[in-house]
Amino acid sequence: MAIKTKLMLKKITMLLLLLVTALVAFSQQLPPKSGTLVTDYTNTLSAGDKQQLENKLVAFNDSTSTQIAVVIMKSVGEYDINEYGLKLGRAWGIGAKGKNNGIVLLVAIDDHKLTIQTGYGAEGGVPDAITHSIIQNDITPRFKQGDYYGGINAGTDDLMKYMKGEYKAVNQPQRHARGGGGGSFGILFIIIVSRVTCAMMLG
């Protein structure tokens, strides 16, 4: 019995080590926190388009306390884009502290995929059916035509429309960078709740 117990403990220890290694490897592949709400690692958007989106999202954040972050990257590698978007939002602390109301619109250009991930506090305004509709009807058709700015602009307009009125702005100074505080997505990892995971092939 003692030998079996030792073998079992050894297996459990090895599994835990593998899990920790996998989590560390994943976290290392996440980009460092961006200082803007619109982050384009691919130069897909022009400087002017990027600034217009940034101004719109900053103004919405300041008036409602809801942060919508747009992230464009080449690929999420072997990871599921929904999980990647969720972890990115958690790591970057998207959303107002204590409200968990951040939203991440993540586009992986080379993967031809996108996802909209919401914090638990944003699910009331943007449930699964809404994110699916936004991706299918407003973003994907424009992306297929090569109009990435148009798709993202329309998608963020929709998100703002559905979230408007969900929260009132917290008294805070005007800012032009993400600063909603950590843990915005963290509640999703502490208690298991239904998360919005809508992803669609673009091509």
C-alpha positions as CSV (number, residue, x, y, z in Angstrom):
1,M,0.0,0.0,0.0
2,A,2.8,2.4,0.8
3,I,4.4,1.8,-2.6
4,K,1.1,2.5,-4.4
5,T,0.6,5.6,-2.4
6,K,4.0,6.9,-3.3
7,L,3.4,6.1,-7.0
8,M,0.1,7.9,-6.9
9,L,1.6,11.0,-5.2
10,K,4.4,11.0,-7.8
11,K,1.9,10.9,-10.6
12,I,-0.1,13.7,-9.1
13,T,3.0,15.8,-8.6
14,M,4.1,15.3,-12.2
15,L,0.6,16.3,-13.4
16,L,0.7,19.4,-11.3
17,L,4.1,20.3,-12.6
18,L,3.0,19.9,-16.2
19,L,-0.1,22.0,-15.5
20,V,2.0,24.8,-14.0
21,T,4.5,24.6,-16.8
22,A,1.7,24.9,-19.4
23,L,0.2,27.9,-17.6
24,V,3.6,29.6,-17.3
25,A,4.3,29.0,-21.0
26,F,0.9,30.4,-21.9
27,S,1.3,33.5,-19.8
28,Q,4.7,34.2,-21.3
29,Q,3.1,34.2,-24.8
30,L,0.6,36.9,-23.8
31,P,1.8,40.4,-24.9
32,P,2.6,42.9,-22.3
33,K,-0.3,45.2,-21.2
34,S,-1.0,47.8,-23.8
35,G,-1.3,51.5,-22.9
36,T,-4.2,52.1,-25.3
37,L,-7.6,50.6,-25.9
38,V,-6.8,49.9,-29.6
39,T,-3.8,47.7,-30.0
40,D,-2.8,46.7,-33.5
41,Y,0.3,44.5,-33.7
42,T,-0.1,44.0,-37.4
43,N,-0.4,47.5,-38.7
44,T,-3.7,46.5,-40.4
45,L,-5.3,49.8,-39.4
46,S,-4.0,53.2,-40.6
47,A,-2.8,55.6,-38.0
48,G,-5.9,57.8,-38.6
49,D,-8.3,54.9,-38.3
50,K,-6.6,53.6,-35.1
51,Q,-6.8,57.1,-33.6
52,Q,-10.5,57.5,-34.4
53,L,-11.3,54.2,-32.8
54,E,-9.2,55.0,-29.8
55,N,-10.9,58.4,-29.3
56,K,-14.3,56.8,-29.5
57,L,-13.5,54.0,-27.0
58,V,-11.8,56.3,-24.5
59,A,-14.9,58.7,-24.6
60,F,-17.2,55.7,-24.1
61,N,-15.1,54.5,-21.2
62,D,-15.0,57.9,-19.6
63,S,-18.8,58.3,-19.9
64,T,-19.9,54.8,-18.9
65,S,-17.0,53.1,-17.1
66,T,-17.2,50.3,-19.6
67,Q,-13.9,49.5,-21.4
68,I,-13.9,48.0,-24.8
69,A,-10.4,46.9,-25.9
70,V,-9.6,46.1,-29.5
71,V,-6.6,43.9,-30.1
72,I,-5.4,42.8,-33.6
73,M,-2.6,40.3,-33.8
74,K,-1.3,37.9,-36.5
75,S,-2.1,34.6,-34.7
76,V,-2.9,33.1,-31.3
77,G,-0.8,30.1,-32.3
78,E,-2.1,26.7,-31.1
79,Y,-4.5,28.3,-28.5
80,D,-8.2,28.6,-28.8
81,I,-9.0,32.2,-29.6
82,N,-11.8,32.4,-27.1
83,E,-9.5,31.2,-24.2
84,Y,-6.8,33.5,-25.5
85,G,-9.1,36.5,-25.5
86,L,-10.4,35.8,-22.1
87,K,-6.9,35.4,-20.6
88,L,-5.7,38.5,-22.3
89,G,-8.6,40.5,-20.9
90,R,-7.9,39.1,-17.4
91,A,-4.1,39.7,-17.7
92,W,-4.6,43.3,-18.9
93,G,-7.3,44.2,-16.4
94,I,-9.9,45.3,-18.9
95,G,-12.9,47.0,-17.3
96,A,-13.7,49.0,-14.2
97,K,-12.4,47.7,-10.9
98,G,-15.1,45.8,-9.1
99,K,-17.6,45.8,-12.0
100,N,-16.0,43.2,-14.3
101,N,-17.5,45.0,-17.2
102,G,-14.6,44.9,-19.7
103,I,-15.0,43.7,-23.3
104,V,-12.3,42.4,-25.6
105,L,-12.6,42.3,-29.3
106,L,-9.7,40.1,-30.5
107,V,-8.8,39.6,-34.1
108,A,-6.2,37.0,-35.3
109,I,-5.5,38.0,-38.9
110,D,-3.5,35.0,-40.1
111,D,-5.9,32.6,-38.3
112,H,-8.9,34.2,-39.9
113,K,-10.7,34.3,-36.6
114,L,-12.1,36.8,-34.2
115,T,-13.8,36.7,-30.8
116,I,-15.7,38.9,-28.5
117,Q,-15.1,38.2,-24.8
118,T,-17.0,39.9,-22.0
119,G,-16.6,40.2,-18.3
120,Y,-19.5,38.9,-16.2
121,G,-20.7,42.4,-15.5
122,A,-21.1,43.1,-19.2
123,E,-23.2,39.9,-20.0
124,G,-26.4,41.7,-19.1
125,G,-26.0,44.1,-22.0
126,V,-24.1,41.8,-24.3
127,P,-25.2,38.2,-24.0
128,D,-24.2,35.3,-26.3
129,A,-26.8,35.9,-28.9
130,I,-25.8,39.5,-29.3
131,T,-22.1,38.9,-29.7
132,H,-22.9,36.2,-32.3
133,S,-25.1,38.6,-34.2
134,I,-22.5,41.4,-34.1
135,I,-19.8,39.1,-35.4
136,Q,-21.9,37.4,-38.1
137,N,-23.9,40.4,-39.4
138,D,-21.6,43.4,-38.9
139,I,-18.0,42.4,-38.6
140,T,-17.4,39.3,-40.7
141,P,-19.0,40.6,-43.9
142,R,-16.8,43.7,-43.8
143,F,-13.7,41.6,-43.0
144,K,-14.3,39.4,-46.0
145,Q,-14.2,42.5,-48.1
146,G,-10.9,43.6,-46.6
147,D,-12.5,46.4,-44.6
148,Y,-11.1,45.7,-41.2
149,Y,-11.6,49.2,-39.9
150,G,-15.2,49.2,-41.0
151,G,-15.9,45.8,-39.3
152,I,-14.3,46.8,-36.1
153,N,-15.9,50.2,-36.1
154,A,-19.3,48.7,-36.7
155,G,-18.7,46.0,-34.1
156,T,-17.6,48.5,-31.4
157,D,-20.6,50.8,-32.2
158,D,-22.9,47.8,-31.6
159,L,-21.2,46.9,-28.3
160,M,-21.5,50.5,-27.2
161,K,-25.1,50.6,-28.1
162,Y,-26.0,47.5,-26.1
163,M,-23.8,48.5,-23.1
164,K,-25.1,52.0,-22.9
165,G,-26.9,52.6,-19.7
166,E,-25.6,49.4,-18.0
167,Y,-23.2,51.5,-15.8
168,K,-22.8,55.1,-14.9
169,A,-19.3,56.6,-15.0
170,V,-17.2,56.5,-11.9
171,N,-15.8,59.8,-10.9
172,Q,-12.3,59.7,-12.4
173,P,-10.0,61.9,-14.3
174,Q,-9.9,61.8,-18.1
175,R,-7.5,59.3,-19.4
176,H,-6.2,58.0,-22.7
177,A,-5.0,54.7,-21.6
178,R,-6.4,51.6,-20.1
179,G,-6.4,51.8,-16.3
180,G,-9.5,50.1,-15.1
181,G,-7.7,48.0,-12.5
182,G,-6.8,44.4,-12.3
183,G,-9.2,41.6,-11.7
184,S,-11.8,42.8,-14.2
185,F,-11.9,39.4,-15.8
186,G,-10.6,37.6,-12.7
187,I,-14.0,36.7,-11.3
188,L,-14.6,34.5,-14.3
189,F,-11.7,32.3,-13.1
190,I,-12.7,32.3,-9.4
191,I,-16.3,31.4,-9.9
192,I,-17.4,29.5,-13.0
193,V,-20.0,31.5,-14.8
194,S,-21.4,31.5,-18.3
195,R,-19.0,33.5,-20.5
196,V,-19.5,34.9,-23.8
197,T,-17.5,33.0,-26.3
198,C,-18.3,33.8,-29.9
199,A,-15.8,33.1,-32.5
200,M,-16.3,32.8,-36.3
201,M,-14.1,32.0,-39.2
202,L,-13.6,35.1,-41.4
203,G,-12.7,33.3,-44.6
